[in-house]
């Protein structure tokens, strides 16, 4: 009879010991899922902003070619100045797009998950010792 009670007591002790580990693992999995979603959104943002950047660069290149052609054909300085101003505007618009791409790229590093894994390792070690 005592053996049965000891077995139940041992099971309860093991269960109590492993419960924080199970909770920690559950939280880590939830965090990993949330960060994966965030990474997916960041990746979509990077793709979208990259497409915008490509479009702006292409437009700047076309304007540069048009400006060069117009300059070669005639010396209408006012028209050339306008076309070059538009090219400069497109290039200036590329700067914030590039900065946003860099910002979203940093979110793909799963920093919070890595931080939690290192913290959880030490907590599990402390519980088992």
MMTF fields as JSON, N, C-alpha, C and O atoms, coordinates in Angstrom:
{
  "mmtfVersion": "1.0.0",
  "mmtfProducer": "UNKNOWN",
  "numBonds": 515,
  "numAtoms": 516,
  "numGroups": 129,
  "numChains": 1,
  "numModels": 1,
  "chainsPerModel": [1],
  "groupsPerChain": [129],
  "chainIdList": ["A"],
  "bondAtomList": [4, 2, 8, 6, 12, 10, 16, 14, 20, 18, 24, 22, 28, 26, 32, 30, 36, 34, 40, 38, 44, 42, 48, 46, 52, 50, 56, 54, 60, 58, 64, 62, 68, 66, 72, 70, 76, 74, 80, 78, 84, 82, 88, 86, 92, 90, 96, 94, 100, 98, 104, 102, 108, 106, 112, 110, 116, 114, 120, 118, 124, 122, 128, 126, 132, 130, 136, 134, 140, 138, 144, 142, 148, 146, 152, 150, 156, 154, 160, 158, 164, 162, 168, 166, 172, 170, 176, 174, 180, 178, 184, 182, 188, 186, 192, 190, 196, 194, 200, 198, 204, 202, 208, 206, 212, 210, 216, 214, 220, 218, 224, 222, 228, 226, 232, 230, 236, 234, 240, 238, 244, 242, 248, 246, 252, 250, 256, 254, 260, 258, 264, 262, 268, 266, 272, 270, 276, 274, 280, 278, 284, 282, 288, 286, 292, 290, 296, 294, 300, 298, 304, 302, 308, 306, 312, 310, 316, 314, 320, 318, 324, 322, 328, 326, 332, 330, 336, 334, 340, 338, 344, 342, 348, 346, 352, 350, 356, 354, 360, 358, 364, 362, 368, 366, 372, 370, 376, 374, 380, 378, 384, 382, 388, 386, 392, 390, 396, 394, 400, 398, 404, 402, 408, 406, 412, 410, 416, 414, 420, 418, 424, 422, 428, 426, 432, 430, 436, 434, 440, 438, 444, 442, 448, 446, 452, 450, 456, 454, 460, 458, 464, 462, 468, 466, 472, 470, 476, 474, 480, 478, 484, 482, 488, 486, 492, 490, 496, 494, 500, 498, 504, 502, 508, 506, 512, 510],
  "bondOrderList": [1, 1, 1, 1, 1, 1, 1, 1, 1, 1, 1, 1, 1, 1, 1, 1, 1, 1, 1, 1, 1, 1, 1, 1, 1, 1, 1, 1, 1, 1, 1, 1, 1, 1, 1, 1, 1, 1, 1, 1, 1, 1, 1, 1, 1, 1, 1, 1, 1, 1, 1, 1, 1, 1, 1, 1, 1, 1, 1, 1, 1, 1, 1, 1, 1, 1, 1, 1, 1, 1, 1, 1, 1, 1, 1, 1, 1, 1, 1, 1, 1, 1, 1, 1, 1, 1, 1, 1, 1, 1, 1, 1, 1, 1, 1, 1, 1, 1, 1, 1, 1, 1, 1, 1, 1, 1, 1, 1, 1, 1, 1, 1, 1, 1, 1, 1, 1, 1, 1, 1, 1, 1, 1, 1, 1, 1, 1, 1],
  "groupList": [{"groupName": "UNK", "atomNameList": ["N", "CA", "C", "O"], "elementList": ["N", "C", "C", "O"], "formalChargeList": [0, 0, 0, 0], "bondAtomList": [1, 0, 2, 1, 3, 2], "bondOrderList": [1, 1, 2], "singleLetterCode": "X", "chemCompType": "L-PEPTIDE LINKING"}],
  "groupTypeList": [0, 0, 0, 0, 0, 0, 0, 0, 0, 0, 0, 0, 0, 0, 0, 0, 0, 0, 0, 0, 0, 0, 0, 0, 0, 0, 0, 0, 0, 0, 0, 0, 0, 0, 0, 0, 0, 0, 0, 0, 0, 0, 0, 0, 0, 0, 0, 0, 0, 0, 0, 0, 0, 0, 0, 0, 0, 0, 0, 0, 0, 0, 0, 0, 0, 0, 0, 0, 0, 0, 0, 0, 0, 0, 0, 0, 0, 0, 0, 0, 0, 0, 0, 0, 0, 0, 0, 0, 0, 0, 0, 0, 0, 0, 0, 0, 0, 0, 0, 0, 0, 0, 0, 0, 0, 0, 0, 0, 0, 0, 0, 0, 0, 0, 0, 0, 0, 0, 0, 0, 0, 0, 0, 0, 0, 0, 0, 0, 0],
  "groupIdList": [1, 2, 3, 4, 5, 6, 7, 8, 9, 10, 11, 12, 13, 14, 15, 16, 17, 18, 19, 20, 21, 22, 23, 24, 25, 26, 27, 28, 29, 30, 31, 32, 33, 34, 35, 36, 37, 38, 39, 40, 41, 42, 43, 44, 45, 46, 47, 48, 49, 50, 51, 52, 53, 54, 55, 56, 57, 58, 59, 60, 61, 62, 63, 64, 65, 66, 67, 68, 69, 70, 71, 72, 73, 74, 75, 76, 77, 78, 79, 80, 81, 82, 83, 84, 85, 86, 87, 88, 89, 90, 91, 92, 93, 94, 95, 96, 97, 98, 99, 100, 101, 102, 103, 104, 105, 106, 107, 108, 109, 110, 111, 112, 113, 114, 115, 116, 117, 118, 119, 120, 121, 122, 123, 124, 125, 126, 127, 128, 129],
  "secStructList": [7, 2, 2, 2, 2, 2, 2, 2, 2, 2, 2, 2, 2, 2, 2, 2, 2, 2, 2, 2, 2, 2, 2, 2, 2, 2, 2, 2, 2, 2, 2, 2, 2, 2, 2, 2, 2, 2, 2, 2, 2, 2, 2, 2, 2, 2, 2, 2, 2, 2, 2, 2, 2, 2, 2, 2, 2, 2, 2, 2, 2, 2, 2, 2, 2, 2, 2, 2, 2, 2, 2, 2, 2, 7, 7, 7, 2, 2, 2, 2, 2, 2, 2, 2, 2, 2, 2, 2, 2, 2, 2, 2, 2, 2, 2, 2, 2, 2, 2, 2, 2, 2, 2, 2, 2, 2, 4, 4, 4, 7, 2, 2, 2, 2, 2, 2, 2, 2, 2, 2, 2, 2, 2, 2, 2, 2, 2, 2, 7],
  "xCoordList": [0.811, 0.0, 0.86, 0.577, 1.92, 2.806, 3.541, 3.844, 3.818, 4.497, 3.62, 4.119, 2.334, 1.387, 1.369, 1.386, 1.334, 1.356, 2.67, 2.695, 3.751, 5.05, 5.112, 5.686, 4.528, 4.512, 3.681, 4.085, 2.512, 1.672, 2.381, 2.331, 3.031, 3.768, 4.918, 5.172, 5.601, 6.699, 6.189, 6.818, 5.06, 4.459, 4.061, 4.277, 3.485, 3.096, 4.324, 4.3, 5.376, 6.612, 7.222, 7.672, 7.23, 7.765, 6.891, 7.392, 5.57, 4.644, 4.849, 4.874, 4.994, 5.224, 6.559, 6.692, 7.543, 8.858, 8.842, 9.51, 8.093, 8.079, 7.072, 7.148, 6.14, 5.127, 5.736, 5.33, 6.687, 7.294, 8.033, 8.053, 8.635, 9.328, 8.317, 8.562, 7.18, 6.139, 5.577, 5.344, 5.364, 4.871, 5.872, 5.489, 7.153, 8.191, 8.242, 8.346, 8.172, 8.185, 6.967, 7.083, 5.809, 4.592, 4.749, 4.361, 5.31, 5.508, 6.514, 6.342, 7.559, 8.556, 7.964, 8.255, 7.139, 6.502, 5.569, 5.545, 4.8, 3.909, 4.708, 4.334, 5.805, 6.66, 7.241, 7.294, 7.672, 8.233, 7.179, 7.48, 5.943, 4.863, 4.594, 4.443, 4.534, 4.272, 5.404, 5.16, 6.642, 7.759, 7.821, 8.277, 7.376, 7.318, 6.309, 6.557, 5.177, 4.183, 4.755, 4.583, 5.438, 6.053, 7.103, 7.206, 7.869, 8.876, 8.212, 8.719, 7.085, 6.358, 5.873, 5.995, 5.321, 4.877, 6.055, 5.954, 7.168, 8.359, 8.868, 9.279, 8.838, 9.296, 8.401, 8.891, 7.091, 6.183, 6.437, 6.395, 6.697, 7.0, 8.291, 8.373, 9.298, 10.556, 10.326, 10.849, 9.552, 9.269, 8.529, 8.896, 7.491, 6.729, 7.572, 7.517, 8.359, 9.207, 10.32, 10.732, 10.798, 11.804, 11.217, 11.867, 9.984, 9.333, 9.142, 9.338, 8.757, 8.633, 9.989, 10.087, 11.033, 12.383, 12.822, 13.43, 12.516, 12.853, 12.107, 12.677, 10.826, 10.037, 10.615, 10.76, 10.949, 11.505, 12.865, 13.162, 13.683, 14.98, 14.803, 15.484, 13.884, 13.621, 13.139, 13.57, 12.248, 11.754, 12.893, 12.976, 13.773, 14.914, 15.837, 16.347, 16.044, 16.909, 16.293, 16.988, 14.991, 14.33, 14.413, 14.662, 14.201, 14.282, 15.703, 15.896, 16.686, 18.075, 18.333, 18.973, 17.844, 18.036, 17.293, 17.822, 16.092, 15.333, 16.04, 16.129, 16.542, 17.245, 18.49, 18.781, 19.216, 20.411, 20.063, 20.75, 18.992, 18.563, 18.124, 18.481, 17.36, 16.889, 18.064, 18.086, 19.022, 20.194, 20.983, 21.47, 21.091, 21.81, 21.049, 21.672, 19.748, 18.947, 18.819, 18.863, 18.666, 18.516, 19.006, 19.18, 19.211, 19.739, 18.671, 18.924, 17.483, 16.433, 16.735, 16.358, 17.397, 17.853, 16.675, 16.776, 15.584, 14.45, 13.855, 13.527, 13.713, 13.174, 14.137, 13.717, 15.402, 16.408, 16.415, 16.498, 16.328, 16.291, 15.081, 15.185, 13.95, 12.745, 12.915, 12.56, 13.458, 13.642, 14.667, 14.485, 15.737, 16.738, 16.175, 16.528, 15.314, 14.676, 13.795, 13.775, 13.07, 12.245, 13.108, 12.753, 14.235, 15.145, 15.671, 15.723, 16.051, 16.541, 15.456, 15.742, 14.226, 13.117, 12.96, 12.764, 13.045, 12.942, 14.078, 13.868, 15.269, 16.412, 16.239, 16.536, 15.764, 15.525, 14.431, 14.473, 13.453, 12.402, 12.927, 12.335, 14.013, 14.607, 15.226, 15.29, 15.673, 16.352, 15.438, 15.843, 14.219, 13.388, 12.95, 12.766, 12.785, 12.419, 13.55, 13.297, 14.774, 15.923, 16.035, 16.364, 15.767, 15.805, 14.711, 14.939, 13.522, 12.453, 12.789, 12.493, 13.393, 13.814, 14.801, 14.688, 15.751, 16.735, 16.048, 16.404, 15.067, 14.328, 13.605, 13.689, 12.899, 12.168, 13.104, 12.76, 14.256, 15.212, 15.701, 15.918, 15.869, 16.33, 15.314, 15.694, 14.033, 13.007, 13.029, 12.354, 13.776, 13.829, 14.824, 15.009, 15.462, 16.518, 16.017, 16.827, 14.727, 14.141, 14.859, 15.199, 15.082, 15.824, 15.108, 15.75, 13.806, 13.065, 13.069, 13.185, 12.945, 12.972, 14.337, 14.421, 15.392, 16.738, 16.948, 17.523, 16.483, 16.629, 15.872, 16.375, 14.665, 13.876, 14.497, 14.456, 15.067, 15.71, 16.888, 17.076, 17.674, 18.818, 18.355, 18.967, 17.282, 16.754, 16.125, 16.274, 15.429, 14.765, 15.778, 15.541, 16.88, 17.922, 18.409, 18.567, 18.648, 19.122, 18.045, 18.36, 16.779, 15.694, 15.519, 15.336, 15.575, 15.425, 16.588, 16.393, 17.789, 18.976, 18.817, 19.13, 18.335, 18.156, 17.094, 17.248, 16.016, 14.982, 15.472, 15.093, 16.306, 16.762, 17.872, 18.081, 18.583, 19.658, 19.106, 19.844],
  "yCoordList": [-1.191, 0.0, 1.262, 2.238, 1.205, 2.354, 2.548, 3.676, 1.477, 1.558, 2.308, 3.104, 2.058, 2.739, 4.24, 5.066, 4.586, 5.993, 6.657, 7.817, 5.912, 6.468, 6.699, 7.686, 5.801, 5.955, 7.181, 7.969, 7.331, 8.499, 9.789, 10.786, 9.757, 10.936, 11.265, 12.431, 10.229, 10.418, 10.999, 11.888, 10.502, 11.017, 12.49, 13.307, 12.801, 14.188, 15.105, 16.21, 14.647, 15.441, 15.649, 16.745, 14.591, 14.705, 15.641, 16.476, 15.491, 16.355, 17.815, 18.689, 18.081, 19.449, 19.987, 21.175, 19.104, 19.518, 19.824, 20.758, 19.054, 19.219, 20.262, 20.698, 20.668, 21.641, 22.971, 23.484, 23.548, 24.801, 24.617, 25.52, 23.445, 23.173, 23.141, 23.711, 22.478, 22.405, 23.802, 24.152, 24.584, 25.958, 26.796, 27.563, 26.639, 27.383, 26.975, 27.834, 25.696, 25.215, 25.744, 26.164, 25.727, 26.246, 27.728, 28.155, 28.498, 29.928, 30.158, 31.061, 29.339, 29.48, 29.158, 29.842, 28.125, 27.769, 28.885, 29.244, 29.435, 30.551, 31.752, 32.39, 32.056, 33.172, 32.918, 33.83, 31.695, 31.372, 31.528, 32.015, 31.116, 31.26, 32.735, 33.135, 33.537, 34.968, 35.651, 36.496, 35.277, 35.887, 35.412, 36.151, 34.206, 33.728, 34.541, 34.897, 34.835, 35.691, 37.079, 37.635, 37.635, 38.953, 38.925, 39.862, 37.848, 37.723, 37.641, 38.206, 36.945, 36.866, 38.231, 38.587, 38.995, 40.351, 41.24, 42.048, 41.082, 41.862, 41.491, 42.358, 40.206, 39.769, 40.319, 40.754, 40.3, 40.89, 42.385, 42.913, 43.057, 44.49, 44.734, 45.663, 43.899, 44.03, 43.837, 44.599, 42.83, 42.569, 43.753, 44.218, 44.244, 45.377, 46.62, 47.295, 46.933, 48.126, 47.973, 48.951, 46.759, 46.519, 46.766, 47.353, 46.315, 46.576, 48.073, 48.566, 48.793, 50.252, 50.869, 51.751, 50.393, 50.893, 50.627, 51.487, 49.436, 49.111, 50.038, 50.539, 50.258, 51.15, 52.561, 53.17, 53.089, 54.443, 54.534, 55.529, 53.507, 53.506, 53.464, 54.181, 52.621, 52.525, 53.875, 54.312, 54.524, 55.836, 56.855, 57.657, 56.824, 57.745, 57.476, 58.409, 56.233, 55.883, 56.368, 56.926, 56.148, 56.625, 58.145, 58.677, 58.827, 60.285, 60.736, 61.705, 60.041, 60.373, 60.197, 61.042, 59.118, 58.895, 59.941, 60.45, 60.247, 61.275, 62.617, 63.349, 62.945, 64.217, 64.274, 65.305, 63.18, 63.152, 63.295, 63.992, 62.629, 62.727, 64.137, 64.673, 64.728, 66.1, 67.065, 67.993, 66.861, 67.738, 67.615, 68.6, 66.373, 66.192, 66.785, 67.316, 66.704, 67.191, 68.703, 69.326, 69.27, 70.724, 71.229, 70.455, 72.468, 73.052, 73.841, 74.947, 73.265, 73.9, 73.644, 72.617, 74.568, 74.378, 74.209, 73.425, 74.904, 74.805, 73.404, 72.879, 72.804, 71.449, 70.452, 69.537, 70.628, 69.747, 69.878, 68.883, 71.1, 71.32, 70.636, 70.053, 70.702, 70.057, 68.543, 67.902, 67.975, 66.52, 66.064, 65.04, 66.83, 66.476, 66.629, 65.858, 67.607, 67.768, 66.564, 66.093, 66.067, 64.872, 63.651, 62.824, 63.546, 62.437, 62.538, 61.537, 63.725, 63.927, 63.598, 63.014, 63.969, 63.647, 62.139, 61.655, 61.392, 59.932, 59.32, 58.392, 59.842, 59.321, 59.63, 58.786, 60.823, 61.162, 60.289, 59.99, 59.881, 58.987, 57.576, 56.827, 57.216, 55.901, 55.798, 54.708, 56.905, 56.879, 56.354, 55.422, 56.893, 56.332, 54.893, 54.107, 54.549, 53.166, 52.226, 51.168, 52.6, 51.796, 51.679, 50.611, 52.757, 52.723, 51.816, 51.098, 51.85, 50.96, 49.498, 48.641, 49.203, 47.83, 47.364, 46.246, 48.199, 47.865, 47.634, 46.711, 48.471, 48.335, 46.994, 46.3, 46.627, 45.365, 44.168, 43.096, 44.32, 43.22, 42.84, 41.663, 43.834, 43.565, 42.754, 42.038, 42.85, 42.107, 40.615, 39.833, 40.213, 38.806, 37.996, 36.809, 38.597, 37.923, 37.136, 36.487, 37.164, 36.41, 36.689, 35.761, 37.95, 38.319, 37.925, 37.435, 38.126, 37.806, 36.299, 35.87, 35.502, 34.042, 33.603, 32.784, 34.121, 33.759, 34.153, 33.392, 35.337, 35.811, 34.897, 34.584, 34.469, 33.597, 32.208, 31.602, 31.693, 30.382, 30.404, 29.458, 31.447, 31.51, 31.675, 31.113, 32.438, 32.606, 31.306, 30.946, 30.608, 29.363, 28.281, 27.458, 28.268, 27.283, 27.397, 26.393, 28.631, 28.821, 28.494, 27.969, 28.79, 28.469, 26.961, 26.457, 26.248, 24.785, 24.168, 23.238, 24.668, 24.16, 24.373, 23.482, 25.546, 25.84, 24.921, 24.476, 24.636, 23.769, 22.343, 21.673, 21.881, 20.503, 20.317, 19.206, 21.383, 21.259, 21.438, 21.372],
  "zCoordList": [0.0, 0.0, 0.0, -0.695, 0.807, 0.873, -0.448, -0.837, -1.116, -2.392, -3.391, -4.185, -3.351, -4.238, -3.927, -4.84, -2.638, -2.233, -2.627, -3.039, -2.497, -2.881, -4.385, -4.846, -5.135, -6.596, -6.984, -7.839, -6.344, -6.63, -6.232, -6.952, -5.096, -4.63, -5.58, -5.885, -6.039, -6.977, -8.295, -8.868, -8.77, -10.002, -9.844, -10.74, -8.702, -8.464, -8.416, -8.958, -7.776, -7.697, -9.083, -9.417, -9.874, -11.24, -12.061, -12.814, -11.906, -12.633, -12.249, -13.115, -10.958, -10.505, -11.001, -11.293, -11.092, -11.572, -13.068, -13.513, -13.841, -15.293, -15.775, -16.924, -14.931, -15.331, -15.786, -16.829, -15.053, -15.53, -16.864, -17.701, -17.049, -18.31, -19.449, -20.512, -19.233, -20.256, -20.553, -21.71, -19.506, -19.702, -20.5, -21.384, -20.178, -20.891, -22.351, -23.227, -22.627, -24.003, -24.753, -25.904, -24.114, -24.738, -25.09, -26.178, -24.179, -24.426, -25.552, -26.37, -25.59, -26.648, -28.017, -28.999, -28.083, -29.356, -29.802, -30.979, -28.866, -29.197, -29.694, -30.679, -29.013, -29.435, -30.822, -31.647, -31.083, -32.399, -33.494, -34.584, -33.205, -34.191, -34.468, -35.622, -33.416, -33.598, -34.363, -35.224, -34.043, -34.764, -36.209, -37.082, -36.471, -37.851, -38.641, -39.793, -38.029, -38.693, -38.956, -40.041, -37.951, -38.109, -39.226, -40.018, -39.276, -40.335, -41.705, -42.674, -41.791, -43.061, -43.508, -44.68, -42.575, -42.905, -43.3, -44.224, -42.592, -42.931, -44.319, -45.091, -44.628, -45.942, -47.048, -48.09, -46.821, -47.807, -47.963, -49.074, -46.859, -46.935, -47.71, -48.514, -47.467, -48.196, -49.689, -50.502, -50.052, -51.467, -52.082, -53.161, -51.408, -51.924, -52.071, -53.099, -51.04, -51.099, -52.133, -52.757, -52.309, -53.345, -54.729, -55.594, -54.928, -56.216, -56.45, -57.561, -55.392, -55.503, -55.838, -56.691, -55.154, -55.421, -56.854, -57.49, -57.361, -58.751, -59.709, -60.679, -59.424, -60.282, -60.278, -61.338, -59.095, -59.009, -59.699, -60.36, -59.547, -60.208, -61.727, -62.46, -62.189, -63.624, -64.168, -65.235, -63.427, -63.852, -63.895, -64.825, -62.885, -62.875, -64.059, -64.679, -64.361, -65.488, -66.811, -67.659, -66.971, -68.187, -68.313, -69.395, -67.201, -67.224, -67.553, -68.288, -67.012, -67.34, -68.832, -69.458, -69.395, -70.834, -71.667, -72.654, -71.267, -71.982, -71.878, -72.863, -70.694, -70.506, -71.382, -71.988, -71.447, -72.295, -73.767, -74.515, -74.173, -75.575, -75.914, -76.963, -75.038, -75.274, -75.299, -76.108, -74.438, -74.418, -75.72, -76.275, -76.185, -77.442, -78.635, -79.553, -78.635, -79.765, -79.779, -80.84, -78.648, -78.599, -77.244, -76.303, -77.168, -75.934, -75.186, -74.707, -75.09, -74.291, -72.813, -72.25, -72.232, -70.858, -69.898, -68.955, -70.101, -69.188, -69.19, -68.125, -70.324, -70.402, -69.769, -69.061, -70.022, -69.433, -67.91, -67.192, -67.438, -65.99, -65.369, -64.29, -66.031, -65.505, -65.461, -64.472, -66.53, -66.555, -65.52, -64.861, -65.387, -64.373, -62.963, -62.071, -62.755, -61.446, -61.126, -59.988, -62.122, -61.907, -61.601, -60.761, -62.284, -62.006, -60.568, -59.853, -60.156, -58.795, -57.772, -56.727, -58.068, -57.174, -57.01, -55.896, -58.112, -58.036, -57.228, -56.446, -57.422, -56.664, -55.18, -54.334, -54.86, -53.458, -52.844, -51.651, -53.655, -53.151, -52.895, -52.118, -53.531, -53.287, -51.889, -51.322, -51.341, -50.031, -48.925, -48.23, -48.714, -47.647, -47.925, -46.996, -49.203, -49.527, -49.114, -48.538, -49.401, -48.986, -47.481, -46.965, -46.774, -45.304, -44.738, -43.765, -45.349, -44.894, -45.154, -44.321, -46.279, -46.565, -45.502, -44.999, -45.162, -44.121, -42.774, -42.043, -42.451, -41.193, -41.118, -40.104, -42.178, -42.18, -42.247, -41.75, -42.835, -42.91, -41.512, -41.221, -40.659, -39.287, -38.492, -37.565, -38.833, -38.11, -38.435, -37.765, -39.433, -39.823, -38.996, -39.263, -38.013, -37.262, -36.048, -35.385, -35.729, -34.617, -33.294, -32.561, -32.996, -31.803, -30.513, -29.584, -30.437, -29.213, -28.954, -27.806, -30.001, -29.817, -29.319, -28.403, -29.893, -29.438, -27.983, -27.206, -27.616, -26.24, -25.273, -24.194, -25.658, -24.798, -24.694, -23.623, -25.77, -25.708, -24.753, -23.988, -24.779, -23.872, -22.428, -21.519, -22.202, -20.844, -20.355, -19.188, -21.232, -20.849, -20.526, -19.642, -21.214, -20.95, -19.518, -18.823, -19.078, -17.72, -16.695, -15.627, -16.992, -16.063, -15.925, -14.817, -17.027, -16.981, -16.227, -15.444, -16.449, -15.742, -14.248, -13.458, -13.85, -12.426, -11.806, -10.669, -12.551, -12.016, -11.831, -10.87, -12.738, -12.66, -11.636, -11.147, -11.306, -10.32, -8.97, -7.987]
}
